Amino acid sequence: MNKNYIYIPELSQLPSRVYFRYDEYGANTHGAAHRHQWGQLNYTARGVMQLQIDGRPYMSPPNYAVWIPPHQLHSCYNRESVLYRSVYIALSECCLLPEHPCAVAMSPILKAILNDFADRDVTTPISQPDLNLAQVLLDQLQLAPIEADYLPYGQSDMVNFVLNKLSSDPGDCTVLCDWAKQVFVSERTLARYFIQELGMSFGEWRQRLRFLTAIDALEQGRAIKEIALDMGYSNSSAFITMFIRHAGCTPEQYRRLV
């Protein structure tokens, strides 16, 4: 197989109602489009996985996973290396989980279970303690906060104009009132459109974009001060505070993760 393509197990059925996968994928790796009859939770403990699900893009950064319901066509791409965690969930267990692809906020419990199974090389829970942990994971997934996407796009031209500009320059510090002038509406109107279409504020969307961009920069070995300035921060402290909010650790701690 081409080294840039990810191996995907060919399973006709799951060996148990919850099946775990984990791996580490290098930069510029792809997972070919496929579908299966079970649900799948995709999570990266390190790095950002980009997925296409039925033609729509989704992001899986640290602290958020992407839920793929059964029978959905999906593929993935890793621009930088990722530490991958995945759970296949049998169709019978999916009835209480979202019917549509979405971003799932990863609680400390969910992360701990996935990392514990990976550390112990458990793919199929067999012992009673592992079966109990698998059930806790299912219970926690049903309770986990969900969003349509971690970094969604809007429906209106005015919102997407701003998002496209920011995507091309995440360090742009233009304030919302100046963006509003460019799309010929009031600041209050544009702020309302952001909440209605994206489910989050302008500031939150820009901060998430900067966080994702910073992860790529850290993977490339760039200095934290340099990244902070590129992301529009006047000093490293403000950048580090933002990063801790989204990753739960400092940029240096994140860089040292294995």
C-alpha positions as CSV (number, residue, x, y, z in Angstrom):
1,M,0.0,0.0,0.0
2,N,1.2,3.6,-0.7
3,K,2.8,4.9,2.5
4,N,0.7,8.0,2.3
5,Y,-2.5,6.0,2.6
6,I,-3.9,4.8,5.9
7,Y,-4.7,1.1,6.4
8,I,-8.4,0.7,7.2
9,P,-9.4,-2.8,8.6
10,E,-11.7,-4.7,6.3
11,L,-14.3,-6.0,8.7
12,S,-17.5,-7.7,7.6
13,Q,-18.8,-7.4,11.2
14,L,-17.6,-6.1,14.5
15,P,-16.0,-8.6,16.9
16,S,-17.9,-6.8,19.8
17,R,-20.5,-4.1,20.2
18,V,-17.6,-1.6,20.8
19,Y,-14.3,-2.0,18.9
20,F,-11.3,0.2,19.4
21,R,-8.6,1.4,16.9
22,Y,-5.6,3.5,17.6
23,D,-2.5,4.4,15.6
24,E,-0.1,7.2,14.8
25,Y,-0.2,8.6,11.3
26,G,2.5,10.8,9.7
27,A,2.0,14.1,7.9
28,N,0.3,14.1,4.5
29,T,-1.5,10.8,5.0
30,H,-5.0,10.0,3.6
31,G,-7.8,7.6,4.4
32,A,-9.7,6.5,1.3
33,A,-13.4,7.1,1.1
34,H,-15.4,4.2,2.6
35,R,-18.5,3.4,4.6
36,H,-19.6,0.8,7.1
37,Q,-22.7,-0.4,8.9
38,W,-21.6,0.8,12.3
39,G,-21.0,4.2,13.8
40,Q,-17.5,5.6,14.3
41,L,-16.0,8.1,16.7
42,N,-12.8,9.7,15.4
43,Y,-10.5,11.4,17.9
44,T,-7.0,12.7,17.7
45,A,-5.2,13.0,21.0
46,R,-2.5,15.0,19.2
47,G,-2.9,16.9,15.9
48,V,-5.9,17.7,13.7
49,M,-7.6,15.2,11.4
50,Q,-9.6,16.6,8.5
51,L,-12.6,14.5,7.5
52,Q,-15.0,14.6,4.6
53,I,-18.4,13.0,5.4
54,D,-20.9,12.8,2.6
55,G,-19.1,15.7,0.9
56,R,-18.9,18.0,3.9
57,P,-15.7,18.9,5.8
58,Y,-15.2,18.3,9.5
59,M,-12.3,18.9,11.9
60,S,-11.2,16.7,14.7
61,P,-8.8,18.7,16.9
62,P,-7.8,17.8,20.5
63,N,-10.8,18.1,22.9
64,Y,-13.2,17.4,20.1
65,A,-14.0,14.2,18.2
66,V,-16.1,13.7,15.1
67,W,-19.1,11.3,15.2
68,I,-19.8,9.4,11.9
69,P,-23.2,7.7,12.0
70,P,-23.6,4.3,10.3
71,H,-23.5,4.1,6.4
72,Q,-22.1,7.6,6.0
73,L,-19.4,7.9,3.2
74,H,-16.2,9.3,4.8
75,S,-12.5,9.9,4.2
76,C,-9.8,11.7,6.0
77,Y,-6.6,13.7,5.5
78,N,-3.8,14.5,8.0
79,R,-1.7,17.6,7.0
80,E,0.6,17.0,10.0
81,S,1.1,13.9,12.1
82,V,-1.7,12.8,14.5
83,L,-2.1,10.4,17.4
84,Y,-5.3,8.6,16.4
85,R,-8.0,7.1,18.5
86,S,-11.2,5.6,17.1
87,V,-14.2,3.6,18.3
88,Y,-16.5,1.5,16.1
89,I,-19.9,1.3,17.7
90,A,-22.4,-1.4,16.6
91,L,-25.6,-0.4,14.9
92,S,-27.6,-1.6,17.9
93,E,-25.9,0.9,20.2
94,C,-26.3,3.9,17.8
95,C,-30.0,4.6,18.4
96,L,-29.2,6.9,21.3
97,L,-26.4,8.7,19.5
98,P,-26.7,11.6,16.9
99,E,-28.3,10.8,13.6
100,H,-26.1,13.2,11.7
101,P,-22.3,13.8,11.7
102,C,-21.2,16.2,14.3
103,A,-18.4,17.4,16.6
104,V,-18.4,15.8,20.1
105,A,-16.8,17.5,23.1
106,M,-14.4,15.1,24.7
107,S,-14.7,14.9,28.5
108,P,-11.7,13.9,30.6
109,I,-13.4,10.5,31.2
110,L,-13.8,9.8,27.4
111,K,-10.2,10.7,26.8
112,A,-9.0,8.6,29.7
113,I,-10.8,5.5,28.5
114,L,-9.5,5.8,24.9
115,N,-6.0,6.4,26.0
116,D,-6.1,3.6,28.6
117,F,-7.3,1.1,26.0
118,A,-4.6,2.3,23.6
119,D,-1.9,2.1,26.2
120,R,-2.9,-1.5,27.1
121,D,-3.4,-2.5,23.4
122,V,-7.0,-3.4,23.9
123,T,-9.2,-3.4,20.7
124,T,-11.9,-5.8,21.8
125,P,-13.1,-5.5,25.5
126,I,-13.2,-9.0,27.0
127,S,-12.6,-8.8,30.7
128,Q,-15.4,-7.5,32.9
129,P,-13.5,-4.3,33.9
130,D,-13.0,-3.5,30.2
131,L,-16.6,-4.3,29.4
132,N,-17.5,-1.9,32.1
133,L,-15.3,0.8,30.7
134,A,-16.8,0.3,27.3
135,Q,-20.3,0.8,28.7
136,V,-19.1,4.0,30.6
137,L,-17.8,5.3,27.2
138,L,-21.2,4.7,25.6
139,D,-23.0,6.4,28.5
140,Q,-20.6,9.4,28.3
141,L,-21.1,9.7,24.6
142,Q,-24.8,10.0,25.1
143,L,-24.2,12.9,27.5
144,A,-21.5,14.7,25.6
145,P,-22.2,18.2,24.3
146,I,-22.3,18.2,20.5
147,E,-21.9,20.9,17.8
148,A,-22.7,20.7,14.1
149,D,-18.9,21.2,13.5
150,Y,-15.9,22.5,15.3
151,L,-15.2,25.2,12.7
152,P,-18.5,25.6,10.7
153,Y,-19.2,27.8,7.8
154,G,-22.3,29.9,7.5
155,Q,-25.2,30.2,5.0
156,S,-25.0,33.9,4.2
157,D,-22.6,35.6,1.8
158,M,-21.7,38.2,4.5
159,V,-20.7,35.7,7.1
160,N,-18.7,33.5,4.7
161,F,-17.0,36.6,3.3
162,V,-15.6,37.3,6.8
163,L,-14.7,33.6,7.4
164,N,-12.9,33.3,4.1
165,K,-10.8,36.4,4.8
166,L,-9.9,35.1,8.2
167,S,-9.1,31.6,6.9
168,S,-6.6,33.2,4.5
169,D,-5.0,35.2,7.4
170,P,-5.8,33.8,10.9
171,G,-3.7,36.6,12.4
172,D,-5.9,39.3,11.0
173,C,-7.0,41.5,14.0
174,T,-9.8,43.4,12.2
175,V,-12.6,44.0,14.7
176,L,-16.2,43.0,14.1
177,C,-17.4,46.6,13.5
178,D,-14.9,47.0,10.7
179,W,-15.9,43.7,9.1
180,A,-19.5,44.9,9.3
181,K,-18.7,48.0,7.3
182,Q,-17.1,45.8,4.6
183,V,-20.4,43.8,4.2
184,F,-22.6,46.9,4.6
185,V,-24.5,45.9,7.8
186,S,-24.3,47.1,11.4
187,E,-22.0,45.4,13.9
188,R,-25.0,44.2,15.9
189,T,-26.6,42.6,12.7
190,L,-23.3,40.8,11.8
191,A,-22.9,39.5,15.4
192,R,-26.4,38.1,15.3
193,Y,-25.8,36.4,12.0
194,F,-22.7,34.7,13.4
195,I,-24.7,33.3,16.4
196,Q,-27.6,32.2,14.2
197,E,-25.5,30.6,11.5
198,L,-22.5,29.2,13.3
199,G,-23.8,28.7,16.9
200,M,-20.9,30.8,18.2
201,S,-19.6,34.3,18.2
202,F,-17.2,35.9,15.8
203,G,-14.5,36.0,18.5
204,E,-15.0,32.3,19.3
205,W,-14.7,31.3,15.6
206,R,-11.6,33.3,15.1
207,Q,-10.0,31.8,18.3
208,R,-10.8,28.3,17.1
209,L,-9.2,29.0,13.7
210,R,-6.1,30.4,15.4
211,F,-5.9,27.3,17.7
212,L,-6.0,24.9,14.7
213,T,-3.4,27.0,12.8
214,A,-1.2,27.1,15.9
215,I,-1.3,23.3,16.2
216,D,0.1,23.0,12.6
217,A,2.8,25.5,13.4
218,L,3.8,23.7,16.6
219,E,4.0,20.4,14.5
220,Q,6.4,22.3,12.2
221,G,8.7,23.1,15.1
222,R,8.2,26.9,15.0
223,A,8.9,29.0,18.1
224,I,6.0,29.9,20.3
225,K,6.7,33.7,20.3
226,E,6.8,33.6,16.5
227,I,3.5,31.7,16.3
228,A,1.9,34.1,18.8
229,L,2.8,37.1,16.7
230,D,1.6,35.4,13.5
231,M,-1.7,34.7,15.2
232,G,-2.3,38.3,16.0
233,Y,-1.3,38.3,19.7
234,S,0.8,41.1,21.0
235,N,2.7,38.8,23.4
236,S,3.2,35.1,24.1
237,S,1.2,35.1,27.3
238,A,-2.1,35.9,25.6
239,F,-1.5,33.2,23.0
240,I,-0.6,30.6,25.7
241,T,-3.8,31.5,27.6
242,M,-5.9,30.9,24.5
243,F,-4.1,27.6,23.8
244,I,-4.6,26.3,27.3
245,R,-8.4,27.1,27.0
246,H,-8.7,24.9,23.9
247,A,-6.1,22.2,24.4
248,G,-6.0,21.9,28.2
249,C,-2.2,22.3,28.2
250,T,0.4,24.8,27.2
251,P,1.9,24.9,23.7
252,E,5.2,23.4,25.0
253,Q,3.4,20.6,26.9
254,Y,1.4,19.9,23.8
255,R,4.6,19.7,21.7
256,R,6.0,17.2,24.1
257,L,3.0,14.8,23.9
258,V,3.8,11.4,22.5
